[in-house]
Amino acid sequence: MNSPPALSDPAGVTVPCGGVLAIRRAAGAALLALFSILDRARIRYAVLSDSSQLPGTLCSDLDLIIENRDLPVLPPLIFAFARTIGLSLVRAISYEPLATSFHLASLDGETLSLLHVDFSGDIRASISLSASEVLDRRQPNPTGFFVAAPSDAFAYYLAKRLAKRSLESHQAGYLSRLFHEDRDGCTAMLRVHWGAAQADAIEHAVATNDWTRIIASPASFRPRPPRRKPWIVGAAAVRRAAHILHRVRQPTGFFLACLGPDGAGKSSVIASLEADSRQEFPLVQVFHLRPGLLRGTRAGRQFTAEPHARPPRSRVASVAKFLFLSGDYLLGYWIRVRPLLTRSVLVIFDRYVQDLAADARRFRYAGPAWLIRIGIRFLPVPDLTLVLDAPSSVIHARKQELGIEEIDRQRTIYRALSSPSRRNHVRIIDASRPLHSVLHQCYAAILGTLEDRTLRRLGIIPERKQP
């Protein structure tokens, strides 16, 4: 293989994202390397997204269309491509039966480099486009790659924006540019997929650059569904059901828990993770301690600055409380958390069930310790647990709610979570360092876990049994 393209060249776009990290969209030499790999593999492709600034600048996802038969061979090719340019393959999201989005990323100091490449075969969601027909009409770009014909790109992008119910000025300008490049072809596409009345309204929007009416009522301007024979419709329904089942069995969201004594810095870390991760995940949902499906008592939901001030419950009441919390973790996971993970959401728990073992007094638990140890084994396990740890004197200097001895005791329990039987799920984070260094450790652990999970699901490395 050739030497990795330099991701530090000015071809990428670096933007702050509201957190600690700067997000950089890899482009330039990286995209040319991708196109070269596809050409060498004899995979016909065409860029569907705005290619006017490619390969130099990529401000969002790169949309490509390929033949249906080539979709299964993509994972090892994209993995090799990621290694070539120095990125990790961290997620592969099958968002449609014939469409997969590959997410590549790498962490360099406080900059996160990202590259999202969406591959589609026949497009059947927002509009019906045959991959073979689109590829037969593709056109070469002077820079050295292939793009979809203006009429195909126009129809695809218009349907996509209508499905998302949003159209900003630069997006409308892109549609107008495509229309003027091939007026006859775009008009024919409108007549075929939208019908005469809607086509006239869309042509008027292009001519006047006024899309208000169309965006105000996007449902009225959706492309007409193609007429298909019953057995074709049935086969498509079976594929969609299989696709939904696959998404449920292997959710592409990420389940993260942050643990540690009071003063370890969980709140600061979670706030930064929530801000930075919105570039990689469509939504970030934060829970405190438990899913909260079961309400419990009002006193149990109140925050207290003195967690050990209240007396413990009786032994019977403590057991009942643990059973209540266990029910909330089980039911709440399947009813509240799992659906979020299926929709590719990042779910973060500020504390988790292990806190019952580390700080039973906080929860006024006076029942048998073995009940918690055994019960935890039957509760949902996060994809990754970050344990924030620092010398007890450092933690105590930040928060004086707990004494040094109590902090020592809790640290011992939290660190025990990283025992060999569970090391694949737990990472100890040195929280004594400055915040940016702590976050770098967290992001590295998250990216490493995401990559490991993705490569196992794709069969690139063998699947291992979960501990």
C-alpha positions in Angstrom: 0.0 0.0 0.0 1.0 3.6 -0.5 1.9 5.7 2.5 -1.0 7.2 4.4 -2.3 10.5 3.1 -1.5 13.4 5.4 -4.6 14.2 7.4 -3.0 17.4 8.5 -3.1 18.9 5.1 -5.4 22.0 4.7 -8.0 20.0 2.8 -10.0 19.1 5.9 -12.3 21.4 7.8 -11.8 21.9 11.5 -14.6 23.4 13.6 -15.2 23.7 17.3 -18.2 21.7 18.5 -19.1 23.4 21.8 -17.1 21.0 24.0 -13.4 20.5 24.5 -12.6 18.8 21.2 -12.2 20.4 17.8 -13.9 18.3 15.1 -12.1 17.9 11.8 -13.8 16.5 8.7 -11.1 14.5 6.8 -11.0 15.2 3.1 -8.5 15.9 0.3 -6.0 13.1 0.0 -8.2 10.8 2.1 -11.1 11.0 -0.3 -8.8 10.5 -3.3 -7.5 7.3 -1.6 -11.0 6.1 -1.1 -11.9 6.6 -4.8 -8.7 4.9 -5.8 -9.5 1.8 -3.6 -13.0 1.5 -5.2 -11.5 1.8 -8.7 -8.9 -0.9 -8.0 -11.6 -3.2 -6.6 -13.6 -2.5 -9.8 -16.5 -1.1 -7.9 -18.5 1.4 -9.9 -19.5 4.4 -7.8 -20.9 7.9 -8.1 -20.9 10.7 -5.6 -24.5 11.8 -4.9 -23.7 14.6 -2.5 -22.5 18.1 -3.5 -19.1 17.5 -5.1 -18.4 21.2 -6.0 -15.7 21.4 -3.3 -14.4 17.8 -3.4 -12.0 16.4 -2.8 -10.7 19.5 -0.9 -13.6 20.2 1.5 -16.1 17.8 3.1 -18.5 19.5 5.5 -20.9 16.6 6.1 -21.3 13.0 5.1 -20.1 11.7 1.7 -23.0 10.0 -0.2 -22.0 7.3 -2.7 -24.1 5.0 -4.8 -22.8 1.5 -5.9 -24.2 -1.7 -7.3 -26.3 -3.8 -4.9 -23.9 -6.8 -5.4 -20.9 -4.7 -4.2 -22.4 -3.8 -0.8 -21.3 -7.1 0.9 -17.6 -6.6 -0.1 -17.4 -3.1 1.4 -16.5 -3.8 5.1 -12.9 -5.2 4.5 -12.3 -2.6 1.9 -13.3 0.3 4.2 -11.3 -1.3 7.0 -8.2 -1.4 4.8 -8.9 2.2 3.7 -9.3 3.4 7.3 -5.9 1.9 8.2 -4.3 3.4 5.1 -5.3 7.0 6.1 -4.7 6.5 9.8 -8.3 6.3 11.0 -10.3 3.7 12.9 -13.5 2.1 11.7 -15.7 2.9 14.7 -19.3 2.3 13.4 -21.1 0.7 10.5 -24.8 1.7 10.5 -27.2 -0.1 8.2 -29.8 2.6 8.1 -31.7 1.0 5.2 -31.7 -2.6 3.8 -29.4 -1.5 0.9 -27.5 1.3 2.6 -24.7 1.4 5.1 -22.9 4.4 6.7 -19.3 3.8 7.7 -17.9 6.1 10.4 -14.2 6.5 10.6 -12.4 8.5 13.4 -9.1 9.2 15.1 -8.0 11.2 18.1 -5.0 13.5 17.9 -4.6 15.6 21.0 -7.7 17.7 21.3 -8.8 17.2 17.6 -11.1 14.4 16.5 -10.8 13.6 12.8 -14.0 12.2 11.3 -15.0 10.8 8.0 -18.6 9.5 7.4 -19.1 7.7 4.1 -22.7 6.5 3.2 -23.0 3.8 0.6 -26.3 3.0 -1.1 -27.4 0.5 -3.6 -30.9 0.9 -5.1 -32.4 3.9 -3.4 -36.0 3.1 -2.1 -36.5 5.3 0.9 -36.9 9.0 0.0 -37.1 8.2 -3.7 -36.8 5.2 -6.0 -33.6 5.2 -8.0 -31.9 2.2 -9.6 -28.2 2.0 -8.8 -27.4 0.5 -12.2 -29.2 3.2 -14.1 -27.6 6.0 -12.0 -24.2 4.5 -12.5 -24.7 4.1 -16.3 -25.3 7.9 -16.4 -22.4 8.9 -14.0 -19.9 11.5 -15.2 -16.2 11.9 -14.5 -15.0 14.8 -12.4 -11.8 16.6 -13.6 -10.2 15.9 -10.2 -10.3 12.1 -10.8 -13.5 10.6 -9.5 -17.1 10.0 -10.6 -20.2 11.9 -9.8 -23.9 11.3 -10.5 -25.5 13.1 -13.4 -27.1 16.4 -12.4 -30.6 15.1 -12.9 -30.0 12.1 -10.6 -28.3 14.2 -8.0 -31.1 16.7 -8.2 -33.8 14.1 -7.6 -31.9 12.4 -4.8 -31.0 15.6 -2.9 -34.5 17.1 -3.3 -36.2 14.0 -2.0 -33.7 13.8 0.9 -34.3 17.4 2.0 -38.0 17.0 1.8 -37.8 13.9 3.9 -35.8 15.9 6.5 -38.2 18.8 6.2 -35.4 21.3 6.0 -33.8 23.3 3.2 -31.2 26.0 4.0 -30.2 28.7 1.5 -26.9 27.0 0.4 -28.9 23.7 -0.1 -31.5 25.5 -2.2 -28.6 27.0 -4.2 -27.1 23.6 -4.8 -30.5 22.3 -6.2 -30.8 25.4 -8.4 -27.3 24.8 -9.7 -28.0 21.2 -10.6 -31.3 22.1 -12.3 -29.6 24.7 -14.5 -26.8 22.2 -15.4 -29.4 19.9 -16.9 -32.8 21.6 -17.1 -34.4 18.9 -19.4 -33.1 16.0 -17.4 -34.2 17.5 -14.0 -37.6 18.4 -15.5 -38.0 14.8 -16.7 -37.1 13.5 -13.3 -39.7 15.8 -11.7 -42.4 14.6 -14.1 -41.6 10.9 -13.4 -41.2 10.9 -9.7 -43.4 13.8 -8.6 -46.1 14.3 -11.2 -47.0 17.3 -13.3 -48.6 19.5 -10.6 -45.8 19.1 -8.0 -43.2 19.3 -10.8 -44.6 22.8 -11.8 -44.5 24.0 -8.2 -40.9 22.8 -7.8 -39.8 24.3 -11.0 -41.3 27.6 -9.9 -39.4 27.3 -6.6 -36.1 26.9 -8.5 -36.8 29.8 -10.8 -37.8 32.2 -8.0 -35.5 30.7 -5.3 -38.5 30.6 -3.0 -39.0 27.2 -1.4 -41.4 28.4 1.3 -44.5 26.6 0.1 -42.7 23.3 -0.5 -40.9 23.3 2.9 -44.1 24.3 4.7 -45.9 21.2 3.3 -43.2 18.6 2.6 -45.7 15.7 2.8 -47.5 17.1 -0.3 -44.3 17.1 -2.3 -43.0 13.6 -1.5 -42.1 11.5 -4.6 -44.8 9.2 -5.8 -44.2 5.6 -4.9 -43.5 3.5 -8.0 -45.9 0.8 -9.1 -44.6 -2.6 -8.2 -45.9 -6.1 -8.6 -47.3 -7.7 -5.4 -44.4 -10.2 -5.1 -41.8 -7.4 -5.4 -43.6 -5.5 -2.7 -43.7 -8.6 -0.5 -40.0 -9.3 -0.9 -39.2 -5.7 0.0 -41.4 -6.0 3.1 -39.5 -9.2 4.2 -36.1 -7.4 3.6 -37.3 -4.4 5.7 -38.5 -6.7 8.5 -35.1 -8.5 8.5 -33.3 -5.2 8.6 -35.3 -3.9 11.6 -34.6 -7.2 13.4 -30.9 -6.8 12.7 -31.0 -3.2 14.1 -32.7 -4.4 17.2 -30.3 -7.3 17.8 -27.2 -5.2 17.1 -28.0 -1.6 18.1 -25.6 1.0 16.8 -25.9 3.4 19.7 -23.5 3.3 22.6 -24.2 2.6 26.3 -21.7 4.4 28.6 -21.6 4.6 32.3 -19.4 7.0 34.4 -18.5 6.0 37.9 -16.3 7.3 40.7 -16.5 8.9 44.2 -18.0 12.4 44.6 -15.2 14.8 43.5 -13.8 12.5 40.9 -15.1 14.9 38.1 -18.0 12.9 36.6 -20.2 16.0 36.0 -17.5 17.8 34.1 -16.6 14.8 32.0 -20.2 14.0 31.1 -20.9 17.6 30.2 -18.0 17.6 27.8 -18.9 14.2 26.4 -22.4 15.3 25.8 -21.3 18.4 23.8 -18.5 16.7 21.8 -20.3 13.6 20.9 -23.1 15.3 19.0 -20.9 15.3 15.9 -20.8 11.5 15.9 -24.2 10.6 17.4 -27.6 12.0 16.4 -28.6 12.5 20.0 -27.1 12.2 23.5 -29.3 11.1 26.4 -28.0 11.4 30.0 -29.6 9.4 32.8 -28.8 9.8 36.5 -28.1 6.5 38.3 -31.0 4.6 36.8 -33.5 4.7 33.8 -36.2 6.2 36.0 -39.0 4.1 34.5 -40.3 3.3 37.9 -41.0 6.5 39.9 -40.2 5.5 43.5 -40.8 7.8 46.4 -40.3 11.6 46.2 -37.7 11.4 48.9 -35.7 8.9 46.9 -35.6 11.2 43.9 -34.4 14.3 45.8 -30.8 15.4 45.5 -28.9 15.7 48.8 -25.5 17.4 49.5 -25.0 15.1 52.5 -25.4 11.6 51.1 -24.6 9.9 54.4 -26.7 12.0 56.7 -29.9 10.0 56.7 -30.1 6.7 58.6 -30.2 3.4 56.8 -33.4 1.5 56.1 -34.3 -1.7 57.9 -33.0 -5.0 56.4 -36.4 -5.8 54.9 -36.9 -2.3 53.5 -33.3 -2.4 52.1 -34.0 -5.7 50.2 -37.3 -4.2 48.9 -35.4 -1.1 47.7 -32.8 -3.2 45.9 -35.5 -5.3 44.2 -37.3 -2.1 43.2 -34.1 -0.6 41.7 -33.3 -3.9 39.9 -36.7 -3.9 38.3 -36.1 -0.3 37.2 -32.8 -1.3 35.6 -34.3 -4.3 33.8 -37.6 -2.8 32.6 -36.1 0.6 32.0 -33.3 -0.8 29.9 -35.7 -2.6 27.5 -38.4 0.1 27.5 -36.3 3.3 27.6 -32.6 2.6 26.9 -32.7 -0.1 24.3 -34.9 1.8 21.9 -32.5 4.7 22.1 -29.6 2.5 21.3 -31.5 1.0 18.3 -31.7 4.6 17.0 -27.9 5.1 17.3 -28.2 7.4 20.3 -25.3 7.8 22.8 -26.7 6.9 26.3 -24.7 8.1 29.2 -25.4 7.1 32.8 -24.1 9.4 35.6 -23.5 6.6 38.2 -24.9 3.1 37.6 -25.9 0.0 39.6 -22.3 -0.6 40.8 -22.7 2.5 43.0 -25.0 0.5 45.2 -22.0 -1.7 46.1 -19.5 1.1 46.3 -21.6 3.4 48.4 -24.5 1.5 50.0 -24.9 4.3 52.7 -25.9 6.8 50.0 -28.8 4.6 49.2 -29.6 3.8 52.8 -29.0 0.1 52.1 -28.5 -2.1 55.1 -29.3 -5.5 53.5 -26.9 -8.3 52.7 -23.9 -7.4 50.6 -24.1 -10.7 48.7 -27.5 -9.7 47.3 -26.0 -6.7 45.5 -23.1 -8.7 44.2 -25.3 -11.4 42.8 -28.1 -9.1 41.6 -25.7 -7.0 39.6 -24.8 -10.0 37.4 -28.3 -10.2 36.0 -28.7 -6.5 35.2 -27.8 -4.9 31.8 -24.1 -4.2 31.3 -23.0 -1.0 29.6 -20.9 -1.2 26.4 -18.2 0.7 28.4 -17.8 1.8 32.0 -15.4 4.7 32.8 -14.2 4.7 36.4 -12.8 8.1 37.3 -10.0 7.6 39.8 -7.6 9.9 41.6 -5.7 9.9 44.9 -8.1 10.2 47.8 -6.5 13.5 48.9 -7.1 15.0 45.5 -10.8 13.9 45.5 -11.3 15.1 49.1 -9.8 18.5 48.2 -12.4 18.9 45.5 -15.4 17.8 47.6 -15.4 17.4 51.4 -18.6 15.5 51.5 -16.8 12.2 52.3 -13.8 11.5 54.6 -10.5 10.2 53.3 -11.1 6.7 54.6 -14.5 6.5 53.0 -13.0 7.7 49.7 -10.3 5.0 50.0 -12.9 2.3 50.5 -15.0 3.4 47.5 -12.0 3.6 45.3 -11.0 0.1 46.1 -14.5 -1.2 45.1 -14.6 0.9 41.9 -11.1 -0.3 40.8 -12.1 -3.9 41.4 -14.5 -3.5 38.5 -11.4 -3.7 36.2 -10.7 -7.3 37.2 -9.7 -9.6 34.3 -13.2 -11.0 33.9 -14.6 -7.6 33.1 -11.7 -5.6 31.7 -13.3 -5.5 28.2 -16.1 -3.3 29.6 -14.2 -1.1 32.2 -11.5 1.5 31.8 -9.8 3.2 34.8 -9.4 6.9 34.0 -6.7 9.0 35.8 -8.9 11.8 37.0 -6.1 13.6 38.8 -4.9 15.2 35.5 -6.2 18.4 33.9 -9.7 18.1 32.4 -8.4 18.0 28.8 -6.1 15.0 29.6 -8.9 13.2 31.4 -11.2 13.7 28.4 -8.5 12.5 26.1 -8.4 9.2 28.0 -12.2 8.9 27.9 -12.4 9.6 24.2 -9.6 7.1 23.5 -11.4 4.4 25.5 -14.7 5.1 23.7 -13.2 5.0 20.2 -11.3 1.8 21.0 -14.5 0.1 22.3 -16.5 1.3 19.3 -13.9 0.0 16.9 -13.6 -3.4 18.6 -17.3 -3.9 18.6 -17.7 -2.8 14.9 -14.9 -5.1 13.7 -16.3 -8.1 15.5 -19.8 -7.4 14.2 -18.5 -7.2 10.6 -16.5 -10.4 11.0 -13.2 -8.6 10.5 -11.9 -9.9 13.8 -13.5 -13.0 15.6 -16.4 -12.5 17.8 -15.7 -13.3 21.5 -18.1 -14.4 24.1 -19.1 -11.7 26.5 -17.8 -12.2 30.1 
